[in-house]
């Protein structure tokens, strides 16, 4: 019996236009009426996670920043930061690359002025833009505000940059949400660990949780739960970790996934 469903955002709950469809909202409402908790588990920042959770009428508790931050509204419940010495090493390296970079520093997201202009055109999500900090010297900004490094998200061509050097840094975990990016968080932090923290708070065993996702950064969540569901648009490595595959996010895959849990619950 599924008592909690974890939903990724991009490529999963969000359709190709970045929207939550009426069918997905209806399925979430059905699940919550049936007593199932539905939570957002995303690589986006905590402000976007909270906004989408409210829009979809999910639980207020969210996992964001790739599982490195668990929040309830504006309250941080748990955060896993990159160790300071490791953070210094990776920042020194990636800030020397010619890439578009988001730096998640605690509950803040830092971007440089050029990238912010690009995002204003190509990333139409007000919750992000209301809270993003624009700085062309992120190291100085973090030092002056006493901020940790919680996550890096870089848009790049992986063949051009030595990601293996980042992977070799002690205390970090490197993953991806697409073929043209990387995500770096603290070792031991991931969507599966965040989901375990959330489930424990509700007193729900992971065996009674479902997770729905489409990307490599969803693997730890899929591997942690009793009912892992991959989206039809997921790569084969993600589908291989699932016990069932939903239609794609173009085809109301999340609504299908949620109702598959409800159907099995009714059939007992």
C-alpha positions in Angstrom: 0.0 0.0 0.0 1.4 3.4 -1.0 1.0 6.1 1.6 3.4 8.7 0.1 4.2 9.7 -3.5 7.4 11.7 -4.4 7.2 13.7 -7.6 10.1 15.1 -9.6 9.3 18.4 -11.4 11.2 18.8 -14.7 10.4 16.0 -17.2 7.9 14.5 -14.7 5.2 16.7 -13.1 5.9 19.5 -15.5 4.8 19.1 -19.1 7.2 20.2 -21.9 5.9 23.8 -21.5 6.8 23.8 -17.8 3.2 23.6 -16.7 1.3 21.4 -14.3 -1.7 20.1 -16.2 -5.2 19.9 -14.9 -5.1 16.1 -15.1 -2.0 16.0 -12.9 -3.7 18.4 -10.4 -6.8 16.2 -10.4 -4.8 13.0 -9.8 -2.9 14.7 -6.9 -6.2 15.7 -5.4 -7.5 12.1 -5.7 -4.4 10.8 -4.0 -4.7 13.2 -1.1 -8.4 12.5 -0.7 -7.4 8.9 -0.4 -5.0 9.8 2.4 -1.8 9.6 0.4 0.7 12.3 0.9 2.2 13.8 -2.3 5.5 15.7 -2.1 7.7 17.6 -4.5 11.3 16.3 -4.9 13.3 18.5 -7.2 16.6 19.8 -8.2 15.2 23.4 -8.4 15.6 25.8 -5.5 13.4 25.8 -2.4 11.4 28.8 -3.5 10.3 27.2 -6.7 9.7 23.9 -4.9 7.3 25.7 -2.5 5.6 27.5 -5.3 4.9 24.4 -7.3 3.9 22.4 -4.2 1.3 25.1 -3.5 0.2 25.3 -7.1 -0.3 21.5 -7.3 -1.7 21.4 -3.8 0.9 18.9 -2.6 2.2 18.8 0.9 4.0 21.9 2.1 7.1 19.8 3.0 9.4 19.7 -0.1 12.8 18.3 -1.1 14.7 20.7 -3.3 18.2 21.5 -4.5 18.6 17.9 -5.7 17.7 16.5 -2.3 20.2 18.7 -0.3 17.4 20.8 1.3 14.2 19.8 3.0 11.8 22.7 3.8 8.3 23.3 5.0 7.3 26.6 3.4 10.0 29.1 4.4 11.3 26.9 7.2 14.3 24.7 6.6 14.0 21.3 8.2 17.3 19.7 7.1 20.1 20.8 4.8 23.2 19.0 3.6 26.0 21.4 2.6 29.3 20.6 0.7 32.2 20.6 3.2 34.0 23.9 3.2 37.3 22.7 1.9 35.6 20.8 -0.9 33.5 23.8 -1.7 36.5 26.0 -2.1 38.1 23.5 -4.5 35.1 23.0 -6.8 34.3 26.7 -6.9 37.8 27.5 -7.8 37.6 25.0 -10.7 34.2 25.7 -12.2 34.4 29.5 -11.9 37.3 29.2 -14.4 35.1 27.5 -16.9 33.1 29.3 -19.6 29.7 27.8 -18.5 26.3 28.9 -17.3 26.3 28.3 -13.6 23.8 28.4 -10.7 25.3 28.3 -7.2 22.9 27.2 -4.5 24.1 28.7 -1.3 21.9 27.6 1.5 18.4 28.9 0.7 19.8 31.4 -1.9 20.6 30.9 -5.6 23.4 32.9 -7.1 23.8 33.7 -10.8 26.0 36.1 -12.7 24.5 39.1 -14.5 25.0 37.6 -18.0 23.3 34.3 -17.1 20.4 36.1 -15.4 19.7 37.9 -18.7 19.6 34.6 -20.5 17.3 33.1 -17.8 14.9 36.0 -18.0 14.3 35.1 -21.6 14.4 31.3 -21.4 13.4 30.4 -17.9 9.9 31.9 -17.3 9.4 31.0 -13.7 8.7 34.0 -11.4 9.4 32.2 -8.2 13.0 31.8 -9.3 13.5 35.3 -10.5 11.9 36.9 -7.4 14.6 35.2 -5.3 17.7 34.8 -7.4 20.7 36.8 -6.3 22.7 38.4 -9.1 26.4 38.7 -8.4 29.5 38.6 -10.5 31.7 37.6 -7.5 29.9 34.7 -5.9 32.8 33.7 -3.7 33.0 37.2 -2.1 29.2 37.3 -1.8 29.1 33.9 0.0 32.0 34.9 2.3 30.4 38.2 3.3 27.1 36.6 4.0 28.5 33.5 5.7 26.8 31.2 3.1 27.8 27.6 2.4 27.9 25.8 -0.9 24.9 23.5 -1.1 24.7 22.7 -4.8 26.2 23.6 -8.2 24.2 23.3 -11.4 26.2 23.9 -14.6 25.0 23.9 -18.2 27.8 22.7 -20.4 29.1 20.2 -23.0 30.5 17.4 -20.8 33.1 16.5 -23.4 34.8 20.0 -23.0 35.2 20.0 -19.3 37.0 17.6 -16.9 34.0 16.5 -14.8 36.0 13.6 -13.5 38.2 16.1 -11.6 35.1 17.3 -9.8 34.0 13.8 -9.1 37.3 13.1 -7.5 36.9 15.9 -4.9 36.3 14.4 -1.5 32.9 15.0 0.1 30.9 15.6 -3.1 28.4 13.7 -5.2 28.1 14.4 -9.0 25.0 13.6 -11.0 23.0 15.0 -13.9 19.4 16.0 -14.9 20.1 16.0 -18.6 22.7 15.3 -21.2 24.1 18.8 -21.1 24.5 19.6 -17.4 26.0 18.5 -14.1 24.8 18.8 -10.6 27.1 18.7 -7.6 26.0 18.3 -4.0 27.4 17.0 -0.8 28.3 13.3 -0.7 25.5 11.4 1.1 22.9 14.0 -0.1 20.5 13.0 -2.8 16.8 12.8 -3.5 16.5 9.4 -1.8 18.0 10.5 1.5 15.7 13.6 1.5 12.7 11.4 0.8 13.7 9.1 3.6 13.9 12.1 5.9 10.4 13.3 4.8 8.9 9.9 5.1 10.3 9.4 8.6 8.7 12.6 9.6 5.4 11.3 8.6 6.0 7.9 10.1 5.8 6.2 6.7 8.2 3.3 5.9 10.0 3.7 2.5 8.5 0.4 1.4 5.1 2.3 1.5 6.4 5.2 -0.7 6.4 5.6 -4.4 8.7 7.9 -6.4 8.2 9.2 -9.9 11.1 10.6 -12.0 12.8 10.8 -15.3 16.5 11.7 -14.8 19.7 10.2 -13.4 19.3 12.5 -10.4 16.1 10.6 -9.5 17.8 7.2 -9.3 18.4 7.4 -5.6 14.8 8.2 -4.9 13.6 5.4 -7.1 16.0 2.9 -5.5 14.9 4.0 -2.0 11.2 3.2 -2.3 8.9 0.2 -2.6 7.2 1.5 -5.7 9.6 3.2 -8.2 8.0 4.6 -11.3 9.9 5.9 -14.3 8.5 8.3 -16.9 8.2 7.3 -20.5 10.6 10.1 -21.4 13.3 8.8 -19.0 16.5 7.2 -20.3 16.9 3.4 -20.1 19.1 3.6 -17.0 16.3 5.2 -15.1 13.6 2.9 -16.5 15.7 -0.1 -15.4 15.4 1.1 -11.8 11.5 1.1 -12.0 8.9 -1.5 -11.5 6.6 0.2 -13.9 7.0 2.9 -16.6 4.4 5.7 -17.0 3.6 7.5 -20.2 5.8 10.6 -20.9 5.3 14.0 -19.5 3.7 14.9 -22.9 1.1 12.2 -22.3 -0.1 12.9 -18.7 2.4 10.4 -17.3 2.2 11.7 -13.7 -1.6 11.4 -13.6 -1.2 7.8 -14.9 1.5 7.1 -12.2 -0.6 8.4 -9.4 -3.7 6.6 -10.5 -1.7 3.4 -10.8 -0.9 3.6 -7.1 -4.5 4.4 -6.3 -5.7 1.4 -8.4 -3.4 -1.0 -6.7 -4.4 0.4 -3.3 -8.1 -0.2 -4.1 -7.4 -3.7 -5.4 -5.6 -4.3 -2.1 
